[in-house]
Amino acid sequence: MIPLSITSLALLLFESLKSYLVSCEVFRPFMVIHLVTLAFHAFWCWLLVQSLGTFGICIATIISESTNILYLLIYVKYQEDL
């Protein structure tokens, strides 16, 4: 139950950052961030499911959502015209 709540919190934070960027009329970073995260998510799922089973899926999702948030925060911090 705990990994699910952590994932929900990460998704909520990502969606709020996404809403902020959409209100600033910034759309392109989402595609790039999701493509990069997708490649890493496939790796994390492969690695963690082999070692932890179904619990590894939760951990892989937490890592992927955290990566999404990190990339968006980096984008917002270093984008000068926001």
N, C-alpha and C positions, 0 to 999 in steps of 0.2 A: 504494500500500500504506500509506503514511503517513496519509492522511486516514481510512482505515478503522480504523487503530489508535487515532487520536485520537477518533473517534466511539465506538469500543468503550469507551475509557476514560471518556468523558463519560457513556455509558449506564450503566456500572458505578457511577459516582459517584451518578447520579440514582437508580438502584435502591437503593443503600444508604441514601440520604436518605429515600426512600420507605418502606423497611422500618422505619427509625427512627420516622417519623411514624405508620405503621400500628401499631407497638408502643405508641405514645402514644394510640392510638384517635382519630387525626385522619385523616379521609377526604375531606372536601370540597375542600381546595385542589387536589387532583390534577385534578379535572374543570375547574376554572377555569383552572389553569395550562395544561392541554393545549388547551383551547379558544382561549386567547390565542395560544399558540405555533403552533397550526394555522393561524390567519389569517396570522401572520408567515411561516410556512414556505411557504405558497402564494406569497406575494410574493417571498420569496428564491429559490424554485425558478424562478419566471417570469423574474426578473431575471438570475440567474446562469446558467441553462441557455441563455438567448439569447446571452450573451456568452462563456461558457466551455465550453459543450457538456456532455458527461457528467461532466466534472470539477466542473462547477458544482453537480451534485446532491450530491456529497460535501461541498462547502463549505456548501451550504444545510443539510444534515443536521447538520454540526458547529455551525453557528450556532444551529439549533433546539435541539439537545441542550444547548448552553451556556446558552441562554435558559431552558430548563427548570431547569437547576441553579441559575442565578442567582435565579430566582423562588422556588425552594424554600429557598435559603439566606436570602433576604430574609424569607420567611415564618417560618422557624425563629428568626431573629434577633429579630424584632419581636413574636413571639407570646409573651405573658407567662406563660401557664400550661403551657408545655412543660418 
